[in-house]
Amino acid sequence: MNAGTTVVVVEDNAILRDGLVGLLSERGFAVAAAVGEAGGLEQLCERVRPDAVVLDVRMPPTFTDEGLRAALALRSRFPRLGVLVFSQWVETRYAADLLASGAEGVGYLLKDRVADVAEFCDALARVAAGGTALDPEVVRQLMSGSRARAGLDRLTPREREVLELMAQGLSNSAIAAALVVTERAVEKHIGNIFAKLDLPPSEAHHRRVLAVLRLRGQDDP
């Protein structure tokens, strides 16, 4: 299923790092490298050209924000590289910065909220293919800022639910299943979201990305 998808794992905990490598390898990912710090990551990605990088927020040497700063640098240098932040911590400012270059190929999952391996692998494959995978708690915190609220206050509660599920990377059919409604109803809600957020007609996926970006309270890129 994931054959040919090349991944770099960046995790300072050796046990978790080795565990991720094993799990990903078993499920068909090609793990090109696994390292314990973010230093030299740009050079590593230049050399192995992965489809995606999985990395934590807090990395050596200070264990503050090295991982997210590395993610931002990677997105700047390799715009098509998928970046999946996998952490215990929600850093909304950096999450917003990470999304500033576009939500395509970006993921942010919380370690203690991933229900199973299949869910994680599906999210990673989606990010590597240019999709989005945001934990609902990350979405909730991104939506809590005053600027984000100001841009979303025209949405109904159901439309906000649909937008949150879009941010998690779900397709229309998956959103319909989650909300127990028809796919036609989801399409109608998404159309209303685009209209209320003043997103002009364009390529459909691009408008989905722009709608997700509104969750962080930023202007259109």
MDAnalysis code that builds the backbone (N, CA, C; Angstrom):
import MDAnalysis as mda
import numpy as np

u = mda.Universe.empty(663, n_residues=221, atom_resindex=np.repeat(np.arange(221), 3), trajectory=True)
u.add_TopologyAttr("name", ["N", "CA", "C"] * 221)
u.add_TopologyAttr("resid", np.arange(1, 222))
u.add_TopologyAttr("resname", ["MET", "ASN", "ALA", "GLY", "THR", "THR", "VAL", "VAL", "VAL", "VAL", "GLU", "ASP", "ASN", "ALA", "ILE", "LEU", "ARG", "ASP", "GLY", "LEU", "VAL", "GLY", "LEU", "LEU", "SER", "GLU", "ARG", "GLY", "PHE", "ALA", "VAL", "ALA", "ALA", "ALA", "VAL", "GLY", "GLU", "ALA", "GLY", "GLY", "LEU", "GLU", "GLN", "LEU", "CYS", "GLU", "ARG", "VAL", "ARG", "PRO", "ASP", "ALA", "VAL", "VAL", "LEU", "ASP", "VAL", "ARG", "MET", "PRO", "PRO", "THR", "PHE", "THR", "ASP", "GLU", "GLY", "LEU", "ARG", "ALA", "ALA", "LEU", "ALA", "LEU", "ARG", "SER", "ARG", "PHE", "PRO", "ARG", "LEU", "GLY", "VAL", "LEU", "VAL", "PHE", "SER", "GLN", "TRP", "VAL", "GLU", "THR", "ARG", "TYR", "ALA", "ALA", "ASP", "LEU", "LEU", "ALA", "SER", "GLY", "ALA", "GLU", "GLY", "VAL", "GLY", "TYR", "LEU", "LEU", "LYS", "ASP", "ARG", "VAL", "ALA", "ASP", "VAL", "ALA", "GLU", "PHE", "CYS", "ASP", "ALA", "LEU", "ALA", "ARG", "VAL", "ALA", "ALA", "GLY", "GLY", "THR", "ALA", "LEU", "ASP", "PRO", "GLU", "VAL", "VAL", "ARG", "GLN", "LEU", "MET", "SER", "GLY", "SER", "ARG", "ALA", "ARG", "ALA", "GLY", "LEU", "ASP", "ARG", "LEU", "THR", "PRO", "ARG", "GLU", "ARG", "GLU", "VAL", "LEU", "GLU", "LEU", "MET", "ALA", "GLN", "GLY", "LEU", "SER", "ASN", "SER", "ALA", "ILE", "ALA", "ALA", "ALA", "LEU", "VAL", "VAL", "THR", "GLU", "ARG", "ALA", "VAL", "GLU", "LYS", "HIS", "ILE", "GLY", "ASN", "ILE", "PHE", "ALA", "LYS", "LEU", "ASP", "LEU", "PRO", "PRO", "SER", "GLU", "ALA", "HIS", "HIS", "ARG", "ARG", "VAL", "LEU", "ALA", "VAL", "LEU", "ARG", "LEU", "ARG", "GLY", "GLN", "ASP", "ASP", "PRO"])
u.atoms.positions = np.array([
    [0.819, -1.213, 0.000],
    [0.000, 0.000, 0.000],
    [0.849, 1.256, 0.000],
    [1.912, 1.256, 0.818],
    [2.767, 2.436, 0.923],
    [4.105, 2.243, 0.216],
    [4.177, 1.235, -0.653],
    [5.419, 0.950, -1.347],
    [5.877, 2.172, -2.132],
    [7.145, 2.495, -1.998],
    [7.702, 3.621, -2.716],
    [7.617, 4.934, -1.981],
    [6.903, 4.975, -0.842],
    [6.832, 6.189, -0.038],
    [8.017, 6.231, 0.911],
    [8.914, 7.175, 0.697],
    [10.153, 7.261, 1.465],
    [9.994, 8.250, 2.609],
    [10.444, 7.836, 3.801],
    [10.221, 8.619, 5.011],
    [11.529, 8.778, 5.787],
    [11.688, 9.945, 6.413],
    [12.760, 10.168, 7.386],
    [12.102, 10.354, 8.749],
    [12.579, 9.639, 9.754],
    [12.056, 9.726, 11.116],
    [13.035, 10.524, 11.973],
    [12.519, 11.542, 12.661],
    [13.339, 12.376, 13.537],
    [12.716, 12.337, 14.930],
    [13.336, 11.591, 15.831],
    [12.785, 11.382, 17.171],
    [13.940, 11.126, 18.136],
    [14.010, 11.920, 19.223],
    [15.151, 11.785, 20.131],
    [15.041, 10.576, 21.049],
    [13.840, 10.076, 21.296],
    [13.677, 8.887, 22.137],
    [14.020, 7.651, 21.311],
    [15.098, 6.975, 21.681],
    [15.605, 5.866, 20.876],
    [14.601, 4.730, 20.752],
    [13.883, 4.425, 21.824],
    [12.914, 3.335, 21.783],
    [11.768, 3.679, 20.841],
    [11.236, 4.893, 20.970],
    [10.155, 5.310, 20.085],
    [10.635, 5.405, 18.645],
    [11.852, 5.903, 18.454],
    [12.396, 6.017, 17.097],
    [12.491, 4.645, 16.433],
    [13.066, 3.680, 17.152],
    [13.188, 2.337, 16.591],
    [11.813, 1.706, 16.374],
    [10.877, 2.000, 17.286],
    [9.530, 1.475, 17.128],
    [8.849, 2.011, 15.885],
    [9.000, 3.300, 15.640],
    [8.424, 3.908, 14.444],
    [9.032, 3.315, 13.177],
    [10.335, 3.144, 13.191],
    [11.002, 2.574, 12.021],
    [10.458, 1.178, 11.728],
    [10.334, 0.363, 12.778],
    [9.822, -0.989, 12.597],
    [8.394, -1.022, 12.089],
    [7.548, -0.212, 12.702],
    [6.137, -0.187, 12.311],
    [5.951, 0.313, 10.878],
    [6.676, 1.366, 10.540],
    [6.544, 1.911, 9.192],
    [7.085, 0.948, 8.148],
    [8.194, 0.310, 8.466],
    [8.775, -0.654, 7.529],
    [7.835, -1.832, 7.302],
    [7.203, -2.310, 8.370],
    [6.256, -3.431, 8.260],
    [5.078, -3.090, 7.373],
    [4.742, -1.811, 7.313],
    [3.566, -1.389, 6.540],
    [3.922, -0.796, 5.185],
    [5.120, -1.073, 4.731],
    [5.464, -0.765, 3.352],
    [6.177, 0.541, 3.096],
    [6.364, 1.358, 4.133],
    [7.131, 2.586, 3.937],
    [8.622, 2.246, 3.830],
    [9.338, 3.045, 3.059],
    [10.785, 2.917, 2.979],
    [11.403, 3.974, 3.881],
    [11.941, 3.560, 5.027],
    [12.540, 4.498, 5.971],
    [13.980, 4.762, 5.520],
    [14.201, 5.945, 4.948],
    [15.515, 6.272, 4.389],
    [16.524, 6.602, 5.472],
    [16.055, 7.134, 6.608],
    [16.957, 7.497, 7.707],
    [16.128, 7.697, 8.968],
    [16.774, 7.478, 10.105],
    [16.150, 7.726, 11.405],
    [17.203, 8.363, 12.287],
    [16.946, 9.591, 12.746],
    [17.946, 10.344, 13.500],
    [17.339, 10.865, 14.797],
    [18.212, 11.219, 15.735],
    [17.780, 11.632, 17.056],
    [17.807, 13.128, 17.301],
    [18.135, 13.924, 16.290],
    [18.147, 15.375, 16.456],
    [17.865, 16.042, 15.126],
    [17.463, 17.314, 15.198],
    [17.052, 18.035, 13.992],
    [18.225, 18.684, 13.257],
    [19.375, 18.788, 13.892],
    [20.535, 19.379, 13.249],
    [20.945, 18.618, 12.007],
    [21.188, 19.327, 10.927],
    [21.608, 18.698, 9.678],
    [20.480, 18.046, 8.893],
    [19.237, 18.313, 9.306],
    [18.107, 17.655, 8.660],
    [17.923, 18.104, 7.210],
    [18.158, 19.377, 6.952],
    [18.023, 19.862, 5.572],
    [19.011, 19.162, 4.648],
    [20.238, 18.995, 5.113],
    [21.248, 18.324, 4.301],
    [20.891, 16.852, 4.091],
    [20.346, 16.227, 5.140],
    [19.928, 14.828, 5.024],
    [18.821, 14.682, 3.987],
    [17.838, 15.568, 4.035],
    [16.734, 15.493, 3.077],
    [17.194, 15.817, 1.661],
    [18.177, 16.687, 1.542],
    [18.755, 16.976, 0.233],
    [19.393, 15.715, -0.356],
    [19.964, 14.919, 0.534],
    [20.672, 13.723, 0.073],
    [19.721, 12.565, -0.245],
    [18.739, 12.301, 0.629],
    [17.899, 11.110, 0.446],
    [16.568, 11.402, -0.246],
    [16.183, 12.682, -0.320],
    [14.968, 13.097, -1.017],
    [13.741, 12.288, -0.592],
    [13.342, 12.376, 0.667],
    [12.170, 11.620, 1.125],
    [10.867, 12.259, 0.639],
    [9.791, 11.478, 0.721],
    [8.463, 12.012, 0.432],
    [7.887, 12.723, 1.652],
    [8.324, 12.303, 2.843],
    [7.791, 12.896, 4.070],
    [8.795, 12.760, 5.203],
    [8.663, 13.655, 6.181],
    [9.473, 13.612, 7.398],
    [8.527, 13.579, 8.589],
    [8.805, 12.679, 9.534],
    [8.062, 12.622, 10.791],
    [8.980, 13.161, 11.877],
    [8.537, 14.173, 12.620],
    [9.427, 14.732, 13.638],
    [8.644, 15.267, 14.825],
    [9.320, 15.290, 15.968],
    [8.736, 15.796, 17.206],
    [8.938, 17.301, 17.282],
    [8.236, 17.936, 18.230],
    [8.373, 19.378, 18.440],
    [9.638, 19.688, 19.218],
    [9.816, 19.022, 20.333],
    [10.911, 19.329, 21.256],
    [12.054, 18.337, 21.051],
    [13.157, 18.860, 20.548],
    [14.311, 18.047, 20.193],
    [15.557, 18.606, 20.857],
    [16.649, 17.811, 20.897],
    [17.917, 18.332, 21.416],
    [18.381, 19.519, 20.560],
    [19.175, 20.436, 21.144],
    [19.758, 20.339, 22.492],
    [18.927, 20.973, 23.602],
    [17.983, 21.865, 23.278],
    [17.267, 22.587, 24.335],
    [15.900, 21.985, 24.649],
    [15.411, 21.106, 23.781],
    [14.105, 20.472, 23.959],
    [12.984, 21.509, 24.098],
    [13.021, 22.513, 23.239],
    [11.965, 23.521, 23.233],
    [11.191, 23.467, 21.905],
    [11.783, 24.035, 20.857],
    [11.057, 24.115, 19.593],
    [11.912, 23.731, 18.383],
    [13.008, 23.011, 18.642],
    [13.916, 22.679, 17.531],
    [13.207, 21.939, 16.400],
    [12.318, 21.015, 16.769],
    [11.643, 20.224, 15.749],
    [10.762, 21.054, 14.836],
    [9.981, 21.934, 15.415],
    [9.096, 22.759, 14.594],
    [9.868, 23.785, 13.777],
    [10.942, 24.314, 14.340],
    [11.750, 25.238, 13.545],
    [12.387, 24.507, 12.368],
    [12.781, 23.255, 12.602],
    [13.324, 22.446, 11.506],
    [12.249, 22.171, 10.459],
    [11.012, 21.924, 10.921],
    [9.911, 21.681, 9.988],
    [9.665, 22.897, 9.110],
    [9.708, 24.085, 9.711],
    [9.514, 25.317, 8.947],
    [10.618, 25.496, 7.908],
    [11.837, 25.191, 8.301],
    [12.963, 25.316, 7.370],
    [12.825, 24.318, 6.216],
    [12.380, 23.110, 6.536],
    [12.199, 22.098, 5.496],
    [11.125, 22.517, 4.502],
    [10.015, 23.048, 5.013],
    [8.933, 23.463, 4.119],
    [9.365, 24.616, 3.226],
    [10.230, 25.479, 3.760],
    [10.720, 26.597, 2.964],
    [11.642, 26.114, 1.850],
    [12.484, 25.146, 2.174],
    [13.466, 24.673, 1.192],
    [12.902, 23.620, 0.249],
    [11.989, 22.789, 0.779],
    [11.407, 21.713, -0.028],
    [9.877, 21.816, 0.043],
    [9.261, 22.704, -0.725],
    [7.824, 22.970, -0.601],
    [6.938, 21.743, -0.808],
    [7.410, 20.759, -1.557],
    [6.593, 19.573, -1.831],
    [6.829, 18.448, -0.828],
    [7.712, 18.658, 0.111],
    [7.993, 17.643, 1.116],
    [6.865, 17.579, 2.128],
    [6.347, 16.379, 2.390],
    [5.345, 16.219, 3.433],
    [5.990, 16.288, 4.806],
    [5.389, 17.021, 5.719],
    [5.923, 17.160, 7.072],
    [4.830, 16.774, 8.072],
    [5.085, 15.730, 8.844],
    [4.141, 15.289, 9.868],
    [4.763, 15.496, 11.237],
    [4.236, 16.453, 11.980],
    [4.676, 16.689, 13.354],
    [3.945, 15.690, 14.245],
    [4.712, 14.931, 15.030],
    [4.155, 13.882, 15.890],
    [4.685, 14.121, 17.292],
    [3.847, 14.677, 18.152],
    [4.358, 15.191, 19.416],
    [3.330, 15.064, 20.536],
    [3.785, 15.281, 21.760],
    [2.903, 15.381, 22.913],
    [2.397, 16.802, 23.105],
    [2.984, 17.737, 22.389],
    [2.748, 19.152, 22.654],
    [2.032, 19.831, 21.499],
    [1.118, 20.742, 21.827],
    [0.482, 21.585, 20.820],
    [1.096, 22.972, 20.907],
    [1.810, 23.352, 19.878],
    [2.400, 24.682, 19.798],
    [1.667, 25.430, 18.685],
    [0.609, 26.146, 19.059],
    [-0.261, 26.724, 18.032],
    [0.429, 27.778, 17.175],
    [1.341, 28.550, 17.782],
    [2.016, 29.589, 16.988],
    [2.816, 28.960, 15.863],
    [3.566, 27.915, 16.184],
    [4.364, 27.259, 15.151],
    [3.495, 26.449, 14.197],
    [2.400, 25.892, 14.717],
    [1.480, 25.188, 13.826],
    [0.922, 26.152, 12.789],
    [0.567, 27.359, 13.227],
    [0.080, 28.380, 12.300],
    [1.157, 28.759, 11.295],
    [2.387, 28.909, 11.767],
    [3.495, 29.234, 10.858],
    [3.706, 28.107, 9.843],
    [3.571, 26.863, 10.312],
    [3.772, 25.720, 9.427],
    [2.707, 25.695, 8.336],
    [1.489, 26.057, 8.697],
    [0.397, 26.086, 7.737],
    [0.446, 27.310, 6.822],
    [1.259, 28.289, 7.188],
    [1.301, 29.524, 6.408],
    [1.757, 29.288, 4.973],
    [2.559, 28.258, 4.758],
    [3.027, 27.960, 3.410],
    [2.014, 27.130, 2.630],
    [0.858, 26.852, 3.261],
    [-0.169, 26.032, 2.636],
    [-0.370, 24.758, 3.427],
    [-1.628, 24.309, 3.521],
    [-1.934, 23.127, 4.326],
    [-1.620, 21.830, 3.597],
    [-1.305, 21.909, 2.317],
    [-1.007, 20.696, 1.561],
    [0.297, 20.068, 2.043],
    [0.229, 18.786, 2.366],
    [1.425, 18.086, 2.795],
    [1.851, 18.406, 4.209],
    [0.895, 18.779, 5.079],
    [1.206, 19.104, 6.464],
    [0.325, 18.283, 7.405],
    [0.938, 17.752, 8.446],
    [0.193, 17.037, 9.465],
    [0.687, 17.392, 10.847],
    [-0.199, 17.298, 11.833],
    [0.180, 17.554, 13.227],
    [-0.680, 16.627, 14.083],
    [-0.076, 15.564, 14.576],
    [-0.773, 14.579, 15.394],
    [-0.184, 14.548, 16.793],
    [-1.022, 14.241, 17.770],
    [-0.592, 14.138, 19.164],
    [-0.377, 12.674, 19.530],
    [0.768, 12.388, 20.122],
    [1.160, 11.010, 20.394],
    [0.146, 10.262, 21.252],
    [-0.381, 10.936, 22.261],
    [-1.273, 10.229, 23.178],
    [-2.713, 10.165, 22.683],
    [-2.965, 10.653, 21.445],
    [-4.334, 10.621, 20.913],
    [-4.450, 9.780, 19.647],
    [-3.356, 9.220, 19.174],
    [-3.418, 8.336, 18.009],
    [-3.934, 6.982, 18.473],
    [-5.082, 6.582, 17.936],
    [-5.764, 5.390, 18.435],
    [-5.068, 4.092, 18.033],
    [-4.532, 4.031, 16.832],
    [-3.889, 2.796, 16.393],
    [-2.872, 3.094, 15.298],
    [-2.096, 2.070, 14.975],
    [-1.028, 2.224, 13.990],
    [-1.587, 2.533, 12.612],
    [-2.690, 1.879, 12.258],
    [-3.275, 2.094, 10.935],
    [-3.664, 3.559, 10.750],
    [-4.213, 4.163, 11.795],
    [-4.601, 5.583, 11.727],
    [-3.379, 6.457, 11.465],
    [-2.278, 6.170, 12.172],
    [-1.060, 6.950, 11.985],
    [-0.512, 6.773, 10.570],
    [-0.471, 5.529, 10.098],
    [0.075, 5.259, 8.767],
    [-0.786, 5.896, 7.678],
    [-2.106, 5.853, 7.860],
    [-2.991, 6.509, 6.885],
    [-2.711, 8.006, 6.830],
    [-2.525, 8.616, 8.013],
    [-2.239, 10.051, 8.067],
    [-0.910, 10.362, 7.393],
    [0.108, 9.552, 7.658],
    [1.423, 9.779, 7.061],
    [1.364, 9.634, 5.543],
    [0.667, 8.609, 5.061],
    [0.539, 8.417, 3.616],
    [-0.184, 9.593, 2.984],
    [-1.195, 10.105, 3.666],
    [-1.948, 11.243, 3.151],
    [-1.065, 12.483, 3.067],
    [-0.279, 12.736, 4.108],
    [0.618, 13.894, 4.112],
    [1.681, 13.753, 3.024],
    [2.239, 12.554, 2.881],
    [3.259, 12.325, 1.858],
    [2.707, 12.568, 0.455],
    [1.401, 12.336, 0.289],
    [0.760, 12.525, -1.017],
    [0.257, 13.951, -1.219],
    [0.522, 14.835, -0.239],
    [0.119, 16.226, -0.376],
    [-1.168, 16.583, 0.336],
    [-1.674, 15.658, 1.165],
    [-2.896, 15.922, 1.909],
    [-2.622, 16.545, 3.266],
    [-3.658, 16.577, 4.096],
    [-3.591, 17.215, 5.408],
    [-4.023, 16.235, 6.482],
    [-3.387, 16.295, 7.649],
    [-3.770, 15.451, 8.782],
    [-3.539, 16.239, 10.069],
    [-4.602, 16.827, 10.603],
    [-4.497, 17.610, 11.835],
    [-5.333, 16.959, 12.926],
    [-4.730, 16.779, 14.100],
    [-5.466, 16.243, 15.232],
    [-6.605, 17.197, 15.601],
    [-7.771, 16.673, 15.966],
    [-8.881, 17.554, 16.346],
    [-8.522, 18.543, 17.454],
    [-7.667, 18.143, 18.397],
    [-7.285, 19.059, 19.464],
    [-6.433, 20.203, 18.924],
    [-5.583, 19.916, 17.948],
    [-4.806, 20.976, 17.305],
    [-5.745, 21.938, 16.588],
    [-6.730, 21.393, 15.878],
    [-7.708, 22.225, 15.191],
    [-8.459, 23.100, 16.192],
    [-8.887, 22.486, 17.314],
    [-9.639, 23.239, 18.320],
    [-8.838, 24.419, 18.836],
    [-7.554, 24.191, 19.114],
    [-6.736, 25.274, 19.639],
    [-6.442, 26.335, 18.581],
    [-6.300, 25.918, 17.328],
    [-6.113, 26.892, 16.255],
    [-7.353, 27.761, 16.084],
    [-8.526, 27.165, 16.319],
    [-9.774, 27.902, 16.149],
    [-10.096, 28.798, 17.335],
    [-9.369, 28.659, 18.439],
    [-9.725, 29.381, 19.657],
    [-9.249, 30.830, 19.665],
    [-8.322, 31.185, 18.769],
    [-7.820, 32.558, 18.727],
    [-8.877, 33.539, 18.251],
    [-8.776, 34.785, 18.691],
    [-9.793, 35.788, 18.357],
    [-9.855, 36.056, 16.865],
    [-8.693, 36.058, 16.190],
    [-8.714, 36.332, 14.748],
    [-9.417, 35.203, 14.006],
    [-9.179, 33.959, 14.468],
    [-9.832, 32.829, 13.826],
    [-11.338, 32.902, 14.030],
    [-11.785, 33.222, 15.247],
    [-13.209, 33.317, 15.537],
    [-13.864, 34.386, 14.669],
    [-13.161, 35.513, 14.488],
    [-13.733, 36.602, 13.701],
    [-13.976, 36.170, 12.260],
    [-13.156, 35.296, 11.736],
    [-13.317, 34.856, 10.358],
    [-14.294, 33.722, 10.188],
    [-14.745, 33.104, 11.271],
    [-15.587, 31.923, 11.198],
    [-16.963, 32.125, 11.798],
    [-17.259, 33.331, 12.254],
    [-18.493, 33.524, 13.001],
    [-19.744, 33.434, 12.139],
    [-19.569, 33.399, 10.819],
    [-20.737, 33.266, 9.948],
    [-21.136, 31.816, 9.722],
    [-20.303, 30.882, 10.154],
    [-20.600, 29.465, 9.932],
    [-21.574, 28.938, 10.972],
    [-22.442, 28.028, 10.535],
    [-23.327, 27.341, 11.474],
    [-22.518, 26.300, 12.252],
    [-23.046, 25.791, 13.365],
    [-22.335, 24.737, 14.102],
    [-22.000, 23.527, 13.227],
    [-22.920, 23.113, 12.358],
    [-22.634, 21.970, 11.496],
    [-21.558, 22.295, 10.480],
    [-21.570, 23.507, 9.947],
    [-20.523, 23.904, 8.998],
    [-19.160, 23.946, 9.672],
    [-19.120, 24.366, 10.926],
    [-17.852, 24.358, 11.661],
    [-17.373, 22.922, 11.864],
    [-18.303, 22.010, 12.134],
    [-17.937, 20.598, 12.264],
    [-17.323, 20.087, 10.971],
    [-17.960, 20.419, 9.858],
    [-17.455, 19.975, 8.561],
    [-16.071, 20.551, 8.302],
    [-15.870, 21.826, 8.619],
    [-14.576, 22.458, 8.400],
    [-13.496, 21.825, 9.279],
    [-13.828, 21.504, 10.512],
    [-12.858, 20.839, 11.390],
    [-12.461, 19.486, 10.816],
    [-13.421, 18.736, 10.283],
    [-13.117, 17.433, 9.698],
    [-12.315, 17.595, 8.411],
    [-12.591, 18.648, 7.639],
    [-11.768, 18.943, 6.465],
    [-10.323, 19.185, 6.886],
    [-10.132, 19.913, 7.992],
    [-8.785, 20.220, 8.473],
    [-8.047, 18.956, 8.886],
    [-8.794, 17.958, 9.350],
    [-8.155, 16.704, 9.722],
    [-7.749, 15.880, 8.502],
    [-8.168, 16.323, 7.318],
    [-7.778, 15.651, 6.089],
    [-8.798, 14.671, 5.560],
    [-10.013, 14.660, 6.124],
    [-11.021, 13.699, 5.697],
    [-11.615, 14.089, 4.348],
    [-11.917, 13.078, 3.546],
    [-12.593, 13.282, 2.274],
    [-14.074, 13.553, 2.524],
    [-14.788, 13.939, 1.465],
    [-16.223, 14.184, 1.622],
    [-16.958, 12.941, 2.101],
    [-16.603, 11.781, 1.551],
    [-17.278, 10.548, 1.967],
    [-16.970, 10.212, 3.420],
    [-15.731, 10.462, 3.856],
    [-15.367, 10.186, 5.246],
    [-16.075, 11.157, 6.189],
    [-16.221, 12.410, 5.773],
    [-16.956, 13.385, 6.587],
    [-18.412, 12.966, 6.715],
    [-19.000, 12.505, 5.605],
    [-20.390, 12.055, 5.625],
    [-20.571, 10.900, 6.599],
    [-19.627, 9.969, 6.593],
    [-19.718, 8.828, 7.502],
    [-19.572, 9.262, 8.953],
    [-18.660, 10.199, 9.212],
    [-18.430, 10.656, 10.586],
    [-19.636, 11.387, 11.148],
    [-20.340, 12.141, 10.299],
    [-21.481, 12.946, 10.752],
    [-22.817, 12.242, 10.536],
    [-22.757, 11.060, 9.905],
    [-23.967, 10.273, 9.599],
    [-24.942, 11.109, 8.767],
    [-24.422, 11.662, 7.682],
    [-25.244, 12.395, 6.723],
    [-24.867, 11.910, 5.329],
    [-25.572, 12.380, 4.328],
    [-25.245, 11.990, 2.967],
    [-24.062, 12.790, 2.444],
    [-23.398, 12.241, 1.451],
    [-22.281, 12.964, 0.842],
    [-22.782, 14.227, 0.145],
    [-23.994, 14.177, -0.382],
    [-24.578, 15.368, -1.010],
    [-24.742, 16.492, 0.012],
    [-25.127, 16.125, 1.257],
    [-25.267, 17.130, 2.317],
    [-23.918, 17.751, 2.657],
    [-22.889, 16.916, 2.675],
    [-21.538, 17.422, 2.953],
    [-21.117, 18.405, 1.866],
    [-21.370, 18.056, 0.613],
    [-21.019, 18.951, -0.488],
    [-21.726, 20.300, -0.350],
    [-22.986, 20.264, 0.087],
    [-23.737, 21.511, 0.288],
    [-23.115, 22.339, 1.410],
    [-22.744, 21.678, 2.517],
    [-22.112, 22.393, 3.629],
    [-20.793, 23.021, 3.186],
    [-20.002, 22.273, 2.425],
    [-18.715, 22.794, 1.973],
    [-18.916, 23.987, 1.050],
    [-19.917, 23.920, 0.181],
    [-20.233, 25.062, -0.669],
    [-20.592, 26.286, 0.153],
    [-21.373, 26.076, 1.221],
    [-21.728, 27.189, 2.103],
    [-20.501, 27.760, 2.804],
    [-19.590, 26.867, 3.214],
    [-18.356, 27.307, 3.878],
    [-17.548, 28.195, 2.939],
    [-17.368, 27.741, 1.697],
    [-16.613, 28.531, 0.726],
    [-17.252, 29.909, 0.538],
    [-18.576, 29.924, 0.444],
    [-19.279, 31.194, 0.215],
    [-19.140, 32.123, 1.418],
    [-19.321, 31.588, 2.627],
    [-19.285, 32.423, 3.819],
    [-17.878, 32.909, 4.156],
    [-16.859, 32.146, 3.710],
    [-15.479, 32.570, 3.929],
    [-14.951, 33.390, 2.749],
    [-15.853, 33.704, 1.808],
    [-15.490, 34.538, 0.651],
    [-14.345, 33.953, -0.148],
    [-14.415, 32.639, -0.379],
    [-13.401, 31.964, -1.186],
    [-13.939, 31.834, -2.605],
    [-13.329, 32.516, -3.572],
    [-13.850, 32.527, -4.936],
    [-13.696, 31.169, -5.603],
    [-14.492, 30.905, -6.636],
    [-14.366, 29.638, -7.368],
    [-12.944, 29.436, -7.873],
    [-12.436, 28.236, -7.666],
    [-11.098, 27.862, -8.137],
    [-11.033, 26.360, -8.072],
    [-9.863, 25.814, -8.281],
    [-9.702, 24.359, -8.178],
    [-10.141, 23.909, -6.787],
    [-10.986, 22.878, -6.728],
    [-11.677, 22.515, -5.482],
    [-10.725, 22.260, -4.325],
    [-9.653, 21.486, -4.555],
    [-8.753, 21.176, -3.452],
    [-8.072, 22.433, -2.939],
    [-7.763, 23.367, -3.848],
    [-7.126, 24.607, -3.420],
    [-8.040, 25.376, -2.478],
    [-9.329, 25.409, -2.781],
    [-10.266, 26.098, -1.901],
    [-10.378, 25.390, -0.558],
    [-10.273, 24.084, -0.536],
    [-10.294, 23.353, 0.741],
    [-9.098, 23.780, 1.592],
    [-7.945, 23.914, 0.952],
    [-6.746, 24.346, 1.676],
    [-6.938, 25.748, 2.240],
    [-7.458, 26.648, 1.436],
    [-7.676, 28.012, 1.904],
    [-8.655, 28.047, 3.072],
    [-9.694, 27.224, 3.015],
    [-10.661, 27.175, 4.106],
    [-10.005, 26.686, 5.388],
    [-9.158, 25.662, 5.268],
    [-8.451, 25.148, 6.439],
    [-7.534, 26.215, 7.018],
    [-6.904, 26.996, 6.155],
    [-6.005, 28.041, 6.631],
    [-6.731, 29.083, 7.474],
    [-8.030, 29.282, 7.218],
    [-8.775, 30.238, 8.018],
    [-8.849, 29.816, 9.482],
    [-8.676, 28.517, 9.746],
    [-8.726, 28.037, 11.131],
    [-7.623, 28.649, 11.980],
    [-6.550, 29.076, 11.361],
    [-5.453, 29.638, 12.139],
    [-5.524, 31.161, 12.166],
    [-6.589, 31.735, 11.598],
    [-6.780, 33.170, 11.705],
    [-5.830, 33.996, 10.884],
    [-5.292, 33.423, 9.789],
    [-4.367, 34.164, 8.937],
    [-5.091, 34.611, 7.675],
    [-4.527, 35.569, 6.956],
    [-5.076, 35.990, 5.669],
    [-4.747, 34.944, 4.637],
    [-5.422, 34.994, 3.497],
    [-5.138, 34.080, 2.387],
    [-3.681, 34.214, 1.980],
    [-3.010, 33.093, 1.643],
    [-1.624, 33.157, 1.200],
    [-1.523, 33.817, -0.164],
])
